[in-house]
């Protein structure tokens, strides 16, 4: 069987971690510790759209906070 992370024929989740980083995750696998479901289960395309529209800043949140505090 093919890699569940690359399959379009199964449901997926859009996940986010405490650093504001996103991941697409197959609904057939347990959600890893430290990650929260923000969308799904849904088809892969819908999860991809959520991630694309939500994850507009690739910097980890800890770096954003550090840079903001350094500029004060």
N, CA, C, O and CB atoms as a CASP TS submission, in Angstrom:
PFRMAT TS
TARGET T0000
AUTHOR 0000-0000-0000
METHOD Language model
MODEL 1
PARENT N/A
ATOM      1  N   UNK     1       0.847  -1.182   0.000  1.00  0.00           N
ATOM      2  CA  UNK     1       0.000   0.000   0.000  1.00  0.00           C
ATOM      3  C   UNK     1       0.884   1.235   0.000  1.00  0.00           C
ATOM      4  O   UNK     1       1.996   1.213   0.529  1.00  0.00           O
ATOM      5  CB  UNK     1      -0.959   0.004   1.219  1.00  0.00           C
ATOM      6  N   UNK     2       0.388   2.307  -0.593  1.00  0.00           N
ATOM      7  CA  UNK     2       1.168   3.533  -0.713  1.00  0.00           C
ATOM      8  C   UNK     2       1.209   4.305   0.611  1.00  0.00           C
ATOM      9  O   UNK     2       0.459   4.014   1.543  1.00  0.00           O
ATOM     10  CB  UNK     2       0.589   4.417  -1.819  1.00  0.00           C
ATOM     11  N   UNK     3       2.081   5.266   0.664  1.00  0.00           N
ATOM     12  CA  UNK     3       2.289   6.109   1.832  1.00  0.00           C
ATOM     13  C   UNK     3       0.994   6.877   2.146  1.00  0.00           C
ATOM     14  O   UNK     3       0.501   7.598   1.279  1.00  0.00           O
ATOM     15  CB  UNK     3       3.475   7.090   1.597  1.00  0.00           C
ATOM     16  N   UNK     4       0.427   6.746   3.363  1.00  0.00           N
ATOM     17  CA  UNK     4      -0.831   7.439   3.673  1.00  0.00           C
ATOM     18  C   UNK     4      -0.711   8.961   3.642  1.00  0.00           C
ATOM     19  O   UNK     4      -1.717   9.656   3.497  1.00  0.00           O
ATOM     20  CB  UNK     4      -1.323   7.011   5.031  1.00  0.00           C
ATOM     21  N   UNK     5       0.495   9.481   3.775  1.00  0.00           N
ATOM     22  CA  UNK     5       0.698  10.927   3.732  1.00  0.00           C
ATOM     23  C   UNK     5       0.549  11.486   2.321  1.00  0.00           C
ATOM     24  O   UNK     5       0.389  12.694   2.147  1.00  0.00           O
ATOM     25  CB  UNK     5       2.068  11.274   4.279  1.00  0.00           C
ATOM     26  N   UNK     6       0.600  10.624   1.323  1.00  0.00           N
ATOM     27  CA  UNK     6       0.517  11.057  -0.072  1.00  0.00           C
ATOM     28  C   UNK     6      -0.767  10.618  -0.766  1.00  0.00           C
ATOM     29  O   UNK     6      -0.949  10.880  -1.955  1.00  0.00           O
ATOM     30  CB  UNK     6       1.698  10.530  -0.834  1.00  0.00           C
ATOM     31  N   UNK     7      -1.652   9.956  -0.037  1.00  0.00           N
ATOM     32  CA  UNK     7      -2.864   9.400  -0.651  1.00  0.00           C
ATOM     33  C   UNK     7      -3.982  10.438  -0.715  1.00  0.00           C
ATOM     34  O   UNK     7      -4.254  11.131   0.265  1.00  0.00           O
ATOM     35  CB  UNK     7      -3.340   8.169   0.131  1.00  0.00           C
ATOM     36  N   UNK     8      -4.620  10.536  -1.866  1.00  0.00           N
ATOM     37  CA  UNK     8      -5.753  11.427  -2.056  1.00  0.00           C
ATOM     38  C   UNK     8      -7.083  10.736  -1.772  1.00  0.00           C
ATOM     39  O   UNK     8      -8.118  11.395  -1.687  1.00  0.00           O
ATOM     40  CB  UNK     8      -5.749  11.973  -3.464  1.00  0.00           C
ATOM     41  N   UNK     9      -7.062   9.410  -1.626  1.00  0.00           N
ATOM     42  CA  UNK     9      -8.300   8.656  -1.473  1.00  0.00           C
ATOM     43  C   UNK     9      -8.675   8.388  -0.014  1.00  0.00           C
ATOM     44  O   UNK     9      -9.610   7.632   0.250  1.00  0.00           O
ATOM     45  CB  UNK     9      -8.183   7.353  -2.203  1.00  0.00           C
ATOM     46  N   UNK    10      -7.960   8.995   0.933  1.00  0.00           N
ATOM     47  CA  UNK    10      -8.313   8.859   2.348  1.00  0.00           C
ATOM     48  C   UNK    10      -8.490  10.254   2.946  1.00  0.00           C
ATOM     49  O   UNK    10      -8.051  11.250   2.370  1.00  0.00           O
ATOM     50  CB  UNK    10      -7.220   8.050   3.129  1.00  0.00           C
ATOM     51  N   UNK    11      -9.132  10.308   4.097  1.00  0.00           N
ATOM     52  CA  UNK    11      -9.347  11.589   4.764  1.00  0.00           C
ATOM     53  C   UNK    11      -8.085  12.026   5.496  1.00  0.00           C
ATOM     54  O   UNK    11      -7.265  11.206   5.912  1.00  0.00           O
ATOM     55  CB  UNK    11     -10.528  11.497   5.743  1.00  0.00           C
ATOM     56  N   UNK    12      -7.955  13.334   5.641  1.00  0.00           N
ATOM     57  CA  UNK    12      -6.795  13.927   6.305  1.00  0.00           C
ATOM     58  C   UNK    12      -7.255  14.946   7.334  1.00  0.00           C
ATOM     59  O   UNK    12      -8.419  15.344   7.367  1.00  0.00           O
ATOM     60  CB  UNK    12      -5.848  14.587   5.279  1.00  0.00           C
ATOM     61  N   UNK    13      -6.318  15.356   8.169  1.00  0.00           N
ATOM     62  CA  UNK    13      -6.497  16.470   9.091  1.00  0.00           C
ATOM     63  C   UNK    13      -5.515  17.568   8.713  1.00  0.00           C
ATOM     64  O   UNK    13      -4.441  17.299   8.175  1.00  0.00           O
ATOM     65  CB  UNK    13      -6.295  16.020  10.571  1.00  0.00           C
ATOM     66  N   UNK    14      -5.893  18.797   8.998  1.00  0.00           N
ATOM     67  CA  UNK    14      -4.937  19.904   9.011  1.00  0.00           C
ATOM     68  C   UNK    14      -4.617  20.119  10.485  1.00  0.00           C
ATOM     69  O   UNK    14      -5.517  20.320  11.300  1.00  0.00           O
ATOM     70  CB  UNK    14      -5.515  21.234   8.308  1.00  0.00           C
ATOM     71  N   UNK    15      -3.329  20.078  10.823  1.00  0.00           N
ATOM     72  CA  UNK    15      -2.879  20.201  12.208  1.00  0.00           C
ATOM     73  C   UNK    15      -2.070  21.474  12.391  1.00  0.00           C
ATOM     74  O   UNK    15      -1.527  22.021  11.431  1.00  0.00           O
ATOM     75  CB  UNK    15      -2.048  18.977  12.621  1.00  0.00           C
ATOM     76  N   UNK    16      -1.994  21.941  13.633  1.00  0.00           N
ATOM     77  CA  UNK    16      -1.124  23.053  13.984  1.00  0.00           C
ATOM     78  C   UNK    16      -0.477  22.733  15.320  1.00  0.00           C
ATOM     79  O   UNK    16      -1.080  22.083  16.174  1.00  0.00           O
ATOM     80  CB  UNK    16      -1.912  24.403  14.043  1.00  0.00           C
ATOM     81  N   UNK    17       0.774  23.200  15.497  1.00  0.00           N
ATOM     82  CA  UNK    17       1.455  23.001  16.779  1.00  0.00           C
ATOM     83  C   UNK    17       1.566  24.335  17.511  1.00  0.00           C
ATOM     84  O   UNK    17       1.118  25.366  17.011  1.00  0.00           O
ATOM     85  CB  UNK    17       2.862  22.375  16.569  1.00  0.00           C
ATOM     86  N   UNK    18       2.164  24.306  18.693  1.00  0.00           N
ATOM     87  CA  UNK    18       2.273  25.517  19.515  1.00  0.00           C
ATOM     88  C   UNK    18       3.137  26.599  18.878  1.00  0.00           C
ATOM     89  O   UNK    18       3.056  27.762  19.273  1.00  0.00           O
ATOM     90  CB  UNK    18       2.835  25.166  20.867  1.00  0.00           C
ATOM     91  N   UNK    19       3.952  26.240  17.911  1.00  0.00           N
ATOM     92  CA  UNK    19       4.794  27.206  17.207  1.00  0.00           C
ATOM     93  C   UNK    19       4.081  27.799  15.992  1.00  0.00           C
ATOM     94  O   UNK    19       4.665  28.596  15.257  1.00  0.00           O
ATOM     95  CB  UNK    19       6.100  26.546  16.773  1.00  0.00           C
ATOM     96  N   UNK    20       2.810  27.409  15.779  1.00  0.00           N
ATOM     97  CA  UNK    20       2.053  27.934  14.646  1.00  0.00           C
ATOM     98  C   UNK    20       2.412  27.290  13.324  1.00  0.00           C
ATOM     99  O   UNK    20       2.093  27.826  12.262  1.00  0.00           O
ATOM    100  CB  UNK    20       2.260  29.400  14.543  1.00  0.00           C
ATOM    101  N   UNK    21       3.074  26.139  13.379  1.00  0.00           N
ATOM    102  CA  UNK    21       3.449  25.414  12.164  1.00  0.00           C
ATOM    103  C   UNK    21       2.337  24.419  11.825  1.00  0.00           C
ATOM    104  O   UNK    21       1.747  23.810  12.717  1.00  0.00           O
ATOM    105  CB  UNK    21       4.825  24.679  12.344  1.00  0.00           C
ATOM    106  N   UNK    22       2.065  24.264  10.562  1.00  0.00           N
ATOM    107  CA  UNK    22       0.967  23.413  10.102  1.00  0.00           C
ATOM    108  C   UNK    22       1.486  22.135   9.469  1.00  0.00           C
ATOM    109  O   UNK    22       2.624  22.059   9.005  1.00  0.00           O
ATOM    110  CB  UNK    22       0.092  24.164   9.107  1.00  0.00           C
ATOM    111  N   UNK    23       0.614  21.130   9.465  1.00  0.00           N
ATOM    112  CA  UNK    23       0.939  19.859   8.839  1.00  0.00           C
ATOM    113  C   UNK    23      -0.346  19.196   8.360  1.00  0.00           C
ATOM    114  O   UNK    23      -1.399  19.339   8.982  1.00  0.00           O
ATOM    115  CB  UNK    23       1.707  18.936   9.820  1.00  0.00           C
ATOM    116  N   UNK    24      -0.250  18.477   7.262  1.00  0.00           N
ATOM    117  CA  UNK    24      -1.345  17.642   6.817  1.00  0.00           C
ATOM    118  C   UNK    24      -1.081  16.245   7.363  1.00  0.00           C
ATOM    119  O   UNK    24       0.046  15.753   7.306  1.00  0.00           O
ATOM    120  CB  UNK    24      -1.482  17.642   5.250  1.00  0.00           C
ATOM    121  N   UNK    25      -2.128  15.603   7.896  1.00  0.00           N
ATOM    122  CA  UNK    25      -1.946  14.324   8.577  1.00  0.00           C
ATOM    123  C   UNK    25      -3.055  13.374   8.167  1.00  0.00           C
ATOM    124  O   UNK    25      -4.224  13.760   8.184  1.00  0.00           O
ATOM    125  CB  UNK    25      -1.924  14.509  10.113  1.00  0.00           C
ATOM    126  N   UNK    26      -2.725  12.141   7.798  1.00  0.00           N
ATOM    127  CA  UNK    26      -3.770  11.182   7.435  1.00  0.00           C
ATOM    128  C   UNK    26      -4.643  10.843   8.648  1.00  0.00           C
ATOM    129  O   UNK    26      -4.133  10.588   9.739  1.00  0.00           O
ATOM    130  CB  UNK    26      -3.142   9.898   6.853  1.00  0.00           C
ATOM    131  N   UNK    27      -5.959  10.842   8.444  1.00  0.00           N
ATOM    132  CA  UNK    27      -6.892  10.538   9.537  1.00  0.00           C
ATOM    133  C   UNK    27      -6.774   9.088   9.988  1.00  0.00           C
ATOM    134  O   UNK    27      -7.300   8.719  11.039  1.00  0.00           O
ATOM    135  CB  UNK    27      -8.328  10.829   9.106  1.00  0.00           C
ATOM    136  N   UNK    28      -6.093   8.269   9.207  1.00  0.00           N
ATOM    137  CA  UNK    28      -5.905   6.863   9.585  1.00  0.00           C
ATOM    138  C   UNK    28      -4.825   6.712  10.656  1.00  0.00           C
ATOM    139  O   UNK    28      -4.714   5.654  11.275  1.00  0.00           O
ATOM    140  CB  UNK    28      -5.538   6.025   8.353  1.00  0.00           C
ATOM    141  N   UNK    29      -4.033   7.755  10.878  1.00  0.00           N
ATOM    142  CA  UNK    29      -2.957   7.721  11.872  1.00  0.00           C
ATOM    143  C   UNK    29      -3.355   8.560  13.084  1.00  0.00           C
ATOM    144  O   UNK    29      -4.089   9.539  12.953  1.00  0.00           O
ATOM    145  CB  UNK    29      -1.622   8.239  11.264  1.00  0.00           C
ATOM    146  N   UNK    30      -2.873   8.176  14.251  1.00  0.00           N
ATOM    147  CA  UNK    30      -3.109   8.968  15.459  1.00  0.00           C
ATOM    148  C   UNK    30      -2.425  10.328  15.326  1.00  0.00           C
ATOM    149  O   UNK    30      -1.320  10.432  14.795  1.00  0.00           O
ATOM    150  CB  UNK    30      -2.595   8.219  16.720  1.00  0.00           C
ATOM    151  N   UNK    31      -3.101  11.363  15.817  1.00  0.00           N
ATOM    152  CA  UNK    31      -2.519  12.710  15.813  1.00  0.00           C
ATOM    153  C   UNK    31      -1.367  12.714  16.820  1.00  0.00           C
ATOM    154  O   UNK    31      -1.549  12.311  17.969  1.00  0.00           O
ATOM    155  CB  UNK    31      -3.603  13.819  16.169  1.00  0.00           C
ATOM    156  N   UNK    32      -0.188  13.164  16.399  1.00  0.00           N
ATOM    157  CA  UNK    32       0.967  13.154  17.306  1.00  0.00           C
ATOM    158  C   UNK    32       0.809  14.160  18.442  1.00  0.00           C
ATOM    159  O   UNK    32       0.137  15.182  18.305  1.00  0.00           O
ATOM    160  CB  UNK    32       2.247  13.451  16.531  1.00  0.00           C
ATOM    161  N   UNK    33       1.440  13.846  19.550  1.00  0.00           N
ATOM    162  CA  UNK    33       1.416  14.729  20.709  1.00  0.00           C
ATOM    163  C   UNK    33       1.995  16.093  20.338  1.00  0.00           C
ATOM    164  O   UNK    33       2.980  16.183  19.606  1.00  0.00           O
ATOM    165  CB  UNK    33       2.202  14.107  21.884  1.00  0.00           C
ATOM    166  N   UNK    34       1.378  17.138  20.846  1.00  0.00           N
ATOM    167  CA  UNK    34       1.846  18.483  20.563  1.00  0.00           C
ATOM    168  C   UNK    34       1.184  19.125  19.361  1.00  0.00           C
ATOM    169  O   UNK    34       1.458  20.284  19.051  1.00  0.00           O
ATOM    170  CB  UNK    34       3.307  18.462  20.358  1.00  0.00           C
ATOM    171  N   UNK    35       0.326  18.399  18.684  1.00  0.00           N
ATOM    172  CA  UNK    35      -0.375  18.923  17.512  1.00  0.00           C
ATOM    173  C   UNK    35      -1.871  18.946  17.786  1.00  0.00           C
ATOM    174  O   UNK    35      -2.386  18.097  18.514  1.00  0.00           O
ATOM    175  CB  UNK    35      -0.063  18.074  16.252  1.00  0.00           C
ATOM    176  N   UNK    36      -2.577  19.926  17.197  1.00  0.00           N
ATOM    177  CA  UNK    36      -4.010  20.093  17.372  1.00  0.00           C
ATOM    178  C   UNK    36      -4.683  20.086  16.005  1.00  0.00           C
ATOM    179  O   UNK    36      -4.193  20.702  15.058  1.00  0.00           O
ATOM    180  CB  UNK    36      -4.327  21.402  18.139  1.00  0.00           C
ATOM    181  N   UNK    37      -5.798  19.392  15.913  1.00  0.00           N
ATOM    182  CA  UNK    37      -6.568  19.368  14.668  1.00  0.00           C
ATOM    183  C   UNK    37      -7.273  20.716  14.507  1.00  0.00           C
ATOM    184  O   UNK    37      -7.997  21.150  15.403  1.00  0.00           O
ATOM    185  CB  UNK    37      -7.606  18.186  14.664  1.00  0.00           C
ATOM    186  N   UNK    38      -7.063  21.374  13.376  1.00  0.00           N
ATOM    187  CA  UNK    38      -7.759  22.627  13.078  1.00  0.00           C
ATOM    188  C   UNK    38      -8.776  22.467  11.946  1.00  0.00           C
ATOM    189  O   UNK    38      -9.589  23.356  11.693  1.00  0.00           O
ATOM    190  CB  UNK    38      -6.750  23.710  12.714  1.00  0.00           C
ATOM    191  N   UNK    39      -8.714  21.317  11.271  1.00  0.00           N
ATOM    192  CA  UNK    39      -9.676  21.044  10.200  1.00  0.00           C
ATOM    193  C   UNK    39      -9.688  19.548   9.925  1.00  0.00           C
ATOM    194  O   UNK    39      -8.655  18.880   9.969  1.00  0.00           O
ATOM    195  CB  UNK    39      -9.326  21.844   8.904  1.00  0.00           C
ATOM    196  N   UNK    40     -10.872  19.044   9.644  1.00  0.00           N
ATOM    197  CA  UNK    40     -10.990  17.658   9.243  1.00  0.00           C
ATOM    198  C   UNK    40     -11.612  16.790  10.323  1.00  0.00           C
ATOM    199  O   UNK    40     -11.922  17.249  11.423  1.00  0.00           O
ATOM    200  CB  UNK    40      -9.646  17.119   8.873  1.00  0.00           C
ATOM    201  N   UNK    41     -11.782  15.534   9.978  1.00  0.00           N
ATOM    202  CA  UNK    41     -11.266  14.909   8.770  1.00  0.00           C
ATOM    203  C   UNK    41     -11.990  15.407   7.514  1.00  0.00           C
ATOM    204  O   UNK    41     -13.202  15.623   7.503  1.00  0.00           O
ATOM    205  CB  UNK    41     -11.390  13.397   8.876  1.00  0.00           C
ATOM    206  N   UNK    42     -11.210  15.574   6.490  1.00  0.00           N
ATOM    207  CA  UNK    42     -11.713  16.060   5.208  1.00  0.00           C
ATOM    208  C   UNK    42     -10.798  15.554   4.099  1.00  0.00           C
ATOM    209  O   UNK    42      -9.756  14.952   4.357  1.00  0.00           O
ATOM    210  CB  UNK    42     -11.802  17.618   5.189  1.00  0.00           C
ATOM    211  N   UNK    43     -11.209  15.810   2.864  1.00  0.00           N
ATOM    212  CA  UNK    43     -10.348  15.374   1.764  1.00  0.00           C
ATOM    213  C   UNK    43      -9.045  16.174   1.772  1.00  0.00           C
ATOM    214  O   UNK    43      -8.969  17.268   2.332  1.00  0.00           O
ATOM    215  CB  UNK    43     -11.075  15.534   0.402  1.00  0.00           C
ATOM    216  N   UNK    44      -8.050  15.614   1.154  1.00  0.00           N
ATOM    217  CA  UNK    44      -6.697  16.183   1.154  1.00  0.00           C
ATOM    218  C   UNK    44      -6.685  17.621   0.613  1.00  0.00           C
ATOM    219  O   UNK    44      -5.985  18.481   1.147  1.00  0.00           O
ATOM    220  CB  UNK    44      -5.756  15.303   0.318  1.00  0.00           C
ATOM    221  N   UNK    45      -7.452  17.873  -0.433  1.00  0.00           N
ATOM    222  CA  UNK    45      -7.490  19.196  -1.034  1.00  0.00           C
ATOM    223  C   UNK    45      -8.032  20.253  -0.080  1.00  0.00           C
ATOM    224  O   UNK    45      -7.501  21.362  -0.020  1.00  0.00           O
ATOM    225  CB  UNK    45      -8.324  19.165  -2.287  1.00  0.00           C
ATOM    226  N   UNK    46      -9.078  19.923   0.661  1.00  0.00           N
ATOM    227  CA  UNK    46      -9.660  20.873   1.615  1.00  0.00           C
ATOM    228  C   UNK    46      -8.670  21.187   2.724  1.00  0.00           C
ATOM    229  O   UNK    46      -8.548  22.339   3.138  1.00  0.00           O
ATOM    230  CB  UNK    46     -10.966  20.318   2.212  1.00  0.00           C
ATOM    231  N   UNK    47      -7.963  20.174   3.208  1.00  0.00           N
ATOM    232  CA  UNK    47      -6.953  20.400   4.247  1.00  0.00           C
ATOM    233  C   UNK    47      -5.818  21.264   3.718  1.00  0.00           C
ATOM    234  O   UNK    47      -5.322  22.147   4.418  1.00  0.00           O
ATOM    235  CB  UNK    47      -6.400  19.063   4.765  1.00  0.00           C
ATOM    236  N   UNK    48      -5.410  21.008   2.487  1.00  0.00           N
ATOM    237  CA  UNK    48      -4.347  21.806   1.869  1.00  0.00           C
ATOM    238  C   UNK    48      -4.762  23.268   1.765  1.00  0.00           C
ATOM    239  O   UNK    48      -3.953  24.159   2.025  1.00  0.00           O
ATOM    240  CB  UNK    48      -3.998  21.256   0.476  1.00  0.00           C
ATOM    241  N   UNK    49      -6.014  23.524   1.388  1.00  0.00           N
ATOM    242  CA  UNK    49      -6.507  24.901   1.282  1.00  0.00           C
ATOM    243  C   UNK    49      -6.485  25.608   2.632  1.00  0.00           C
ATOM    244  O   UNK    49      -6.112  26.778   2.711  1.00  0.00           O
ATOM    245  CB  UNK    49      -7.928  24.915   0.713  1.00  0.00           C
ATOM    246  N   UNK    50      -6.877  24.914   3.688  1.00  0.00           N
ATOM    247  CA  UNK    50      -6.856  25.499   5.039  1.00  0.00           C
ATOM    248  C   UNK    50      -5.427  25.871   5.414  1.00  0.00           C
ATOM    249  O   UNK    50      -5.175  26.963   5.923  1.00  0.00           O
ATOM    250  CB  UNK    50      -7.452  24.510   6.086  1.00  0.00           C
ATOM    251  N   UNK    51      -4.502  24.965   5.160  1.00  0.00           N
ATOM    252  CA  UNK    51      -3.101  25.220   5.505  1.00  0.00           C
ATOM    253  C   UNK    51      -2.558  26.391   4.683  1.00  0.00           C
ATOM    254  O   UNK    51      -1.900  27.275   5.232  1.00  0.00           O
ATOM    255  CB  UNK    51      -2.242  23.952   5.271  1.00  0.00           C
ATOM    256  N   UNK    52      -2.820  26.406   3.405  1.00  0.00           N
ATOM    257  CA  UNK    52      -2.334  27.486   2.535  1.00  0.00           C
ATOM    258  C   UNK    52      -2.871  28.846   2.966  1.00  0.00           C
ATOM    259  O   UNK    52      -2.145  29.839   2.925  1.00  0.00           O
ATOM    260  CB  UNK    52      -2.728  27.214   1.084  1.00  0.00           C
ATOM    261  N   UNK    53      -4.129  28.900   3.377  1.00  0.00           N
ATOM    262  CA  UNK    53      -4.710  30.189   3.753  1.00  0.00           C
ATOM    263  C   UNK    53      -4.359  30.608   5.176  1.00  0.00           C
ATOM    264  O   UNK    53      -4.395  31.795   5.498  1.00  0.00           O
ATOM    265  CB  UNK    53      -6.209  30.135   3.602  1.00  0.00           C
ATOM    266  N   UNK    54      -4.022  29.653   6.024  1.00  0.00           N
ATOM    267  CA  UNK    54      -3.747  29.955   7.431  1.00  0.00           C
ATOM    268  C   UNK    54      -2.275  30.175   7.730  1.00  0.00           C
ATOM    269  O   UNK    54      -1.935  31.017   8.561  1.00  0.00           O
ATOM    270  CB  UNK    54      -4.260  28.849   8.292  1.00  0.00           C
ATOM    271  N   UNK    55      -1.407  29.442   7.077  1.00  0.00           N
ATOM    272  CA  UNK    55       0.026  29.481   7.392  1.00  0.00           C
ATOM    273  C   UNK    55       0.718  30.476   6.471  1.00  0.00           C
ATOM    274  O   UNK    55       1.362  30.096   5.494  1.00  0.00           O
ATOM    275  CB  UNK    55       0.669  28.069   7.253  1.00  0.00           C
ATOM    276  N   UNK    56       0.576  31.737   6.796  1.00  0.00           N
ATOM    277  CA  UNK    56       1.118  32.791   5.932  1.00  0.00           C
ATOM    278  C   UNK    56       2.493  33.272   6.370  1.00  0.00           C
ATOM    279  O   UNK    56       3.178  33.968   5.620  1.00  0.00           O
ATOM    280  CB  UNK    56       0.170  33.960   5.897  1.00  0.00           C
ATOM    281  N   UNK    57       2.892  32.910   7.567  1.00  0.00           N
ATOM    282  CA  UNK    57       4.215  33.292   8.088  1.00  0.00           C
ATOM    283  C   UNK    57       4.914  32.020   8.536  1.00  0.00           C
ATOM    284  O   UNK    57       4.499  31.394   9.511  1.00  0.00           O
ATOM    285  CB  UNK    57       4.102  34.329   9.276  1.00  0.00           C
ATOM    286  N   UNK    58       5.955  31.639   7.844  1.00  0.00           N
ATOM    287  CA  UNK    58       6.634  30.367   8.117  1.00  0.00           C
ATOM    288  C   UNK    58       7.500  30.390   9.374  1.00  0.00           C
ATOM    289  O   UNK    58       7.981  29.347   9.817  1.00  0.00           O
ATOM    290  CB  UNK    58       7.487  29.991   6.940  1.00  0.00           C
ATOM    291  N   UNK    59       7.699  31.568   9.945  1.00  0.00           N
ATOM    292  CA  UNK    59       8.543  31.642  11.136  1.00  0.00           C
ATOM    293  C   UNK    59       7.838  30.993  12.323  1.00  0.00           C
ATOM    294  O   UNK    59       6.631  31.169  12.487  1.00  0.00           O
ATOM    295  CB  UNK    59       8.902  33.107  11.459  1.00  0.00           C
ATOM    296  N   UNK    60       8.572  30.241  13.160  1.00  0.00           N
ATOM    297  CA  UNK    60       7.973  29.707  14.386  1.00  0.00           C
ATOM    298  C   UNK    60       7.540  30.858  15.299  1.00  0.00           C
ATOM    299  O   UNK    60       8.163  31.921  15.295  1.00  0.00           O
ATOM    300  CB  UNK    60       8.973  28.770  15.124  1.00  0.00           C
ATOM    301  N   UNK    61       6.486  30.652  16.074  1.00  0.00           N
ATOM    302  CA  UNK    61       5.966  31.699  16.952  1.00  0.00           C
ATOM    303  C   UNK    61       7.014  32.200  17.937  1.00  0.00           C
ATOM    304  O   UNK    61       7.032  33.384  18.271  1.00  0.00           O
ATOM    305  CB  UNK    61       4.759  31.188  17.711  1.00  0.00           C
ATOM    306  N   UNK    62       7.889  31.311  18.405  1.00  0.00           N
ATOM    307  CA  UNK    62       8.928  31.744  19.344  1.00  0.00           C
ATOM    308  C   UNK    62       9.863  32.753  18.690  1.00  0.00           C
ATOM    309  O   UNK    62      10.321  33.682  19.354  1.00  0.00           O
ATOM    310  CB  UNK    62       9.729  30.537  19.857  1.00  0.00           C
ATOM    311  N   UNK    63      10.152  32.593  17.417  1.00  0.00           N
ATOM    312  CA  UNK    63      10.997  33.546  16.709  1.00  0.00           C
ATOM    313  C   UNK    63      10.255  34.872  16.506  1.00  0.00           C
ATOM    314  O   UNK    63      10.846  35.941  16.657  1.00  0.00           O
ATOM    315  CB  UNK    63      11.443  32.965  15.351  1.00  0.00           C
ATOM    316  N   UNK    64       8.979  34.808  16.168  1.00  0.00           N
ATOM    317  CA  UNK    64       8.183  36.028  15.995  1.00  0.00           C
ATOM    318  C   UNK    64       8.172  36.821  17.294  1.00  0.00           C
ATOM    319  O   UNK    64       8.396  38.032  17.285  1.00  0.00           O
ATOM    320  CB  UNK    64       6.733  35.690  15.556  1.00  0.00           C
ATOM    321  N   UNK    65       7.911  36.141  18.418  1.00  0.00           N
ATOM    322  CA  UNK    65       7.889  36.828  19.718  1.00  0.00           C
ATOM    323  C   UNK    65       9.254  37.422  20.049  1.00  0.00           C
ATOM    324  O   UNK    65       9.332  38.541  20.556  1.00  0.00           O
ATOM    325  CB  UNK    65       7.454  35.860  20.831  1.00  0.00           C
ATOM    326  N   UNK    66      10.324  36.691  19.772  1.00  0.00           N
ATOM    327  CA  UNK    66      11.667  37.177  20.030  1.00  0.00           C
ATOM    328  C   UNK    66      11.947  38.429  19.198  1.00  0.00           C
ATOM    329  O   UNK    66      12.447  39.425  19.722  1.00  0.00           O
ATOM    330  CB  UNK    66      12.702  36.082  19.726  1.00  0.00           C
ATOM    331  N   UNK    67      11.632  38.381  17.926  1.00  0.00           N
ATOM    332  CA  UNK    67      11.878  39.525  17.052  1.00  0.00           C
ATOM    333  C   UNK    67      11.051  40.730  17.463  1.00  0.00           C
ATOM    334  O   UNK    67      11.529  41.862  17.384  1.00  0.00           O
ATOM    335  CB  UNK    67      11.577  39.162  15.609  1.00  0.00           C
ATOM    336  N   UNK    68       9.823  40.508  17.898  1.00  0.00           N
ATOM    337  CA  UNK    68       8.982  41.616  18.352  1.00  0.00           C
ATOM    338  C   UNK    68       9.525  42.226  19.634  1.00  0.00           C
ATOM    339  O   UNK    68       9.506  43.446  19.795  1.00  0.00           O
ATOM    340  CB  UNK    68       7.544  41.144  18.566  1.00  0.00           C
ATOM    341  N   UNK    69      10.007  41.393  20.549  1.00  0.00           N
ATOM    342  CA  UNK    69      10.551  41.918  21.805  1.00  0.00           C
ATOM    343  C   UNK    69      11.874  42.635  21.574  1.00  0.00           C
ATOM    344  O   UNK    69      12.195  43.582  22.293  1.00  0.00           O
ATOM    345  CB  UNK    69      10.740  40.786  22.821  1.00  0.00           C
ATOM    346  N   UNK    70      12.643  42.201  20.587  1.00  0.00           N
ATOM    347  CA  UNK    70      13.909  42.841  20.276  1.00  0.00           C
ATOM    348  C   UNK    70      13.722  44.217  19.644  1.00  0.00           C
ATOM    349  O   UNK    70      14.600  45.075  19.733  1.00  0.00           O
ATOM    350  CB  UNK    70      14.716  41.960  19.357  1.00  0.00           C
ATOM    351  N   UNK    71      12.578  44.419  19.010  1.00  0.00           N
ATOM    352  CA  UNK    71      12.340  45.698  18.348  1.00  0.00           C
ATOM    353  C   UNK    71      11.709  46.722  19.285  1.00  0.00           C
ATOM    354  O   UNK    71      11.585  47.893  18.924  1.00  0.00           O
ATOM    355  CB  UNK    71      11.451  45.498  17.136  1.00  0.00           C
ATOM    356  N   UNK    72      11.312  46.303  20.475  1.00  0.00           N
ATOM    357  CA  UNK    72      10.702  47.233  21.453  1.00  0.00           C
ATOM    358  C   UNK    72      11.733  48.112  22.129  1.00  0.00           C
ATOM    359  O   UNK    72      11.383  48.939  22.970  1.00  0.00           O
ATOM    360  CB  UNK    72       9.932  46.459  22.515  1.00  0.00           C
TER
END
